[in-house]
Amino acid sequence: MAEILTAVILAGGRGERLQPYTGDKPKAMVPVAGRPILFHQLSWLRACGVGRVILACGYRHDVIEAAVGDGSAWGLEVLLSVERTELGRGGALKLALSSSPPCQTFVALNGDLITDLDLRALLREHHRANVLVTIATAPFRSAHGIVLTDRGRITGFEEKPVLPYWISAGIYAMSPEIVDRLPDVGDHEDGLFPELAHRSQLGCFPVTGRWHSIDTIKDVGEVGVSLGAEASVLSL
């Protein structure tokens, strides 16, 4: 398959639940396992064949610009799209794509996740399904341990089990026709995606490998330990 030419990273989040880490930087620049989340993403995107990345920025965009530059350190062409007023994720995505509308399927993702998802496989499924958007979906893991019972007796415990549901992994394959349908202001998952689902134009693709969403200070520590353990295994 040809290279995935364009990816858009929604990197304008303030990350209020990650304070004090985000007092002087956007959420995407919070270090996890010694590297900013954004650096993990850029390395992954390049390994997947992405050539150009548009960073949809807002809060403290200067920090991203100073750290990433033109993207040559990753072998990428990196462009910045800066929202001057808060547009929401859908509005930020539309703004990022407005100056250079894509002519082929592109990838969009939230700036607060770390994954090793095979983007080429995601795109293959997107084209096979012939839909406008394909969402990568992750298993829904309970945030709490659960109690197992039987006829009024506790039979055991299970720590944070995977439940029989799926959540959006915040990674999308999008056909170029979708750009004009993105909201000028607002979130694409609130209005546009339910409409696409109603019209059978919204596909899904399961994440089977690593996927971490960095939402809280606790996540920073837990994901950092997980990535460190993975690196140790790979070095053996």
C-alpha positions as CSV (number, residue, x, y, z in Angstrom):
1,M,0.0,0.0,0.0
2,A,1.2,3.5,-0.7
3,E,2.4,5.7,2.1
4,I,-0.2,7.4,4.3
5,L,0.5,10.9,3.3
6,T,-1.2,13.0,5.9
7,A,-2.0,12.6,9.6
8,V,-3.6,15.3,11.8
9,I,-2.9,15.3,15.5
10,L,-5.4,17.2,17.8
11,A,-2.7,18.6,20.1
12,G,-4.5,21.7,21.5
13,G,-5.7,20.1,24.8
14,R,-5.1,22.0,28.0
15,G,-5.1,18.7,30.0
16,E,-6.6,20.2,33.2
17,R,-6.7,16.8,34.9
18,L,-2.9,16.6,34.3
19,Q,-2.0,19.6,36.4
20,P,0.6,20.6,37.4
21,Y,2.3,19.0,34.4
22,T,0.3,21.1,32.0
23,G,0.8,24.4,33.7
24,D,3.4,25.5,31.1
25,K,2.7,23.0,28.2
26,P,-0.1,21.4,26.3
27,K,-1.3,17.9,27.1
28,A,0.5,16.5,24.1
29,M,3.9,17.6,25.5
30,V,3.5,15.8,28.9
31,P,6.4,13.4,29.2
32,V,5.6,9.7,29.5
33,A,8.5,7.2,29.9
34,G,10.9,10.1,29.4
35,R,9.5,11.5,26.2
36,P,6.5,13.8,25.4
37,I,3.4,12.0,24.3
38,L,3.7,13.8,20.9
39,F,7.2,12.4,20.4
40,H,5.9,8.9,20.8
41,Q,3.2,9.7,18.3
42,L,5.5,11.1,15.7
43,S,7.8,8.1,15.8
44,W,4.9,5.8,15.5
45,L,3.4,7.7,12.6
46,R,6.6,7.7,10.6
47,A,7.0,4.0,11.2
48,C,3.5,3.5,9.7
49,G,4.5,5.4,6.5
50,V,3.1,8.8,7.3
51,G,4.9,11.6,5.4
52,R,3.2,14.8,6.6
53,V,1.7,15.6,10.0
54,I,-0.5,18.6,10.7
55,L,-0.5,19.6,14.4
56,A,-3.8,21.2,15.3
57,C,-2.7,23.4,18.2
58,G,-4.1,26.0,20.6
59,Y,-3.0,26.3,24.2
60,R,0.8,26.9,24.4
61,H,1.4,26.1,20.8
62,D,4.7,27.8,21.1
63,V,6.0,24.9,23.2
64,I,5.1,22.4,20.5
65,E,6.6,24.6,17.7
66,A,9.9,25.0,19.6
67,A,10.2,21.3,20.4
68,V,9.1,19.8,17.0
69,G,10.2,22.4,14.5
70,D,9.7,21.3,10.9
71,G,9.6,17.6,11.9
72,S,12.9,16.7,10.1
73,A,14.2,15.0,13.3
74,W,11.5,12.4,12.7
75,G,11.8,12.3,8.9
76,L,8.5,14.1,8.6
77,E,7.1,17.3,7.2
78,V,5.3,18.9,10.2
79,L,2.9,21.9,9.8
80,L,1.2,23.8,12.6
81,S,-2.4,24.9,12.5
82,V,-3.2,27.3,15.4
83,E,-6.7,28.0,16.6
84,R,-7.0,31.5,18.0
85,T,-10.3,30.8,19.7
86,E,-11.4,27.4,21.0
87,L,-13.1,25.5,18.2
88,G,-13.6,22.1,19.7
89,R,-12.0,19.0,18.3
90,G,-14.1,18.9,15.1
91,G,-13.6,22.6,14.4
92,A,-9.8,22.3,15.1
93,L,-9.7,19.4,12.7
94,K,-11.5,21.3,9.9
95,L,-9.3,24.3,10.4
96,A,-6.2,22.2,10.1
97,L,-7.3,20.7,6.8
98,S,-8.8,23.9,5.3
99,S,-5.5,25.3,4.0
100,S,-4.5,22.1,2.3
101,P,-7.5,19.8,1.7
102,P,-6.5,16.2,1.4
103,C,-7.0,14.4,-1.9
104,Q,-6.9,10.9,-0.4
105,T,-7.7,9.1,2.8
106,F,-6.0,10.6,5.9
107,V,-5.6,9.8,9.5
108,A,-6.7,11.9,12.5
109,L,-5.9,11.2,16.1
110,N,-6.1,12.7,19.6
111,G,-2.9,14.1,21.0
112,D,-3.2,12.2,24.3
113,L,-2.7,8.6,23.4
114,I,0.2,6.2,22.8
115,T,-0.3,3.1,20.6
116,D,1.3,0.7,18.2
117,L,-1.8,0.3,16.0
118,D,-1.1,-0.8,12.4
119,L,-2.4,2.1,10.5
120,R,-1.9,0.4,7.2
121,A,-4.3,-2.3,8.4
122,L,-6.8,0.4,9.5
123,L,-6.7,1.9,6.1
124,R,-7.2,-1.4,4.3
125,E,-10.3,-2.0,6.4
126,H,-11.5,1.5,5.7
127,H,-11.3,1.1,2.0
128,R,-12.8,-2.4,2.1
129,A,-15.8,-1.2,4.0
130,N,-16.3,1.8,1.7
131,V,-17.3,4.1,4.5
132,L,-16.5,7.8,5.1
133,V,-14.9,7.3,8.5
134,T,-13.4,4.3,10.3
135,I,-12.9,4.6,14.0
136,A,-10.3,2.5,15.8
137,T,-12.0,1.0,18.8
138,A,-10.4,-0.3,22.1
139,P,-11.8,-2.8,24.6
140,F,-13.5,-1.1,27.5
141,R,-11.6,-1.9,30.7
142,S,-13.3,-1.3,34.0
143,A,-11.6,1.4,36.1
144,H,-12.4,-0.7,39.2
145,G,-12.0,-4.2,40.4
146,I,-15.2,-6.2,40.5
147,V,-16.7,-8.7,42.9
148,L,-17.9,-12.1,41.7
149,T,-20.9,-13.5,43.4
150,D,-23.1,-16.6,43.3
151,R,-26.4,-17.0,45.3
152,G,-25.5,-14.4,47.9
153,R,-21.9,-15.4,48.4
154,I,-18.7,-13.8,47.1
155,T,-16.8,-16.3,45.0
156,G,-13.9,-14.2,44.0
157,F,-12.5,-10.9,42.7
158,E,-11.3,-9.7,39.4
159,E,-9.0,-6.6,39.0
160,K,-10.2,-4.1,36.4
161,P,-11.6,-6.7,33.9
162,V,-12.2,-6.0,30.2
163,L,-15.9,-5.6,29.7
164,P,-18.0,-6.6,26.7
165,Y,-18.0,-3.1,25.2
166,W,-15.8,-1.0,22.9
167,I,-14.8,2.6,23.2
168,S,-13.4,5.0,20.6
169,A,-9.6,4.9,20.6
170,G,-9.4,8.4,19.3
171,I,-7.9,7.4,16.0
172,Y,-9.7,7.7,12.7
173,A,-9.3,6.9,9.0
174,M,-11.2,9.6,7.1
175,S,-12.1,9.9,3.4
176,P,-11.4,13.4,2.0
177,E,-15.2,14.0,1.4
178,I,-15.7,14.2,5.1
179,V,-13.8,17.5,5.5
180,D,-16.7,19.7,4.4
181,R,-19.0,18.0,6.8
182,L,-16.9,18.6,9.9
183,P,-18.3,21.3,12.2
184,D,-16.8,24.8,12.1
185,V,-17.1,24.7,15.9
186,G,-17.8,21.7,18.1
187,D,-16.9,18.0,18.4
188,H,-17.1,15.6,15.4
189,E,-18.1,12.7,17.7
190,D,-21.1,14.6,19.1
191,G,-23.0,15.4,15.9
192,L,-21.3,14.2,12.8
193,F,-20.5,10.6,13.9
194,P,-24.0,9.7,15.0
195,E,-25.3,10.9,11.7
196,L,-22.8,8.8,9.8
197,A,-23.7,5.8,12.0
198,H,-27.3,6.3,11.1
199,R,-26.4,6.2,7.4
200,S,-24.1,3.2,7.8
201,Q,-21.1,5.3,6.8
202,L,-19.1,4.8,10.1
203,G,-16.8,1.7,10.3
204,C,-14.8,0.3,13.1
205,F,-11.5,-1.4,13.5
206,P,-10.4,-3.1,16.8
207,V,-7.1,-2.2,18.4
208,T,-5.4,-5.5,19.3
209,G,-2.0,-4.2,20.5
210,R,-0.8,-1.4,22.7
211,W,-3.2,1.5,23.4
212,H,-3.0,3.9,26.3
213,S,-5.0,7.1,26.8
214,I,-3.2,9.6,29.1
215,D,-5.9,11.5,31.0
216,T,-4.7,11.8,34.6
217,I,-1.5,12.0,36.6
218,K,-2.0,8.4,37.5
219,D,-2.0,7.4,33.8
220,V,1.4,9.1,33.3
221,G,3.0,6.9,36.0
222,E,1.2,3.7,35.0
223,V,1.8,4.0,31.3
224,G,5.4,5.0,31.9
225,V,6.0,1.8,33.9
226,S,4.2,-0.2,31.2
227,L,6.3,1.2,28.4
228,G,9.5,0.8,30.4
229,A,8.6,-2.9,31.0
230,E,8.0,-3.4,27.2
231,A,11.4,-1.8,26.4
232,S,13.1,-4.0,28.8
233,V,11.6,-7.1,27.2
234,L,12.6,-6.0,23.7
235,S,16.2,-5.4,24.8
236,L,16.6,-9.0,26.1
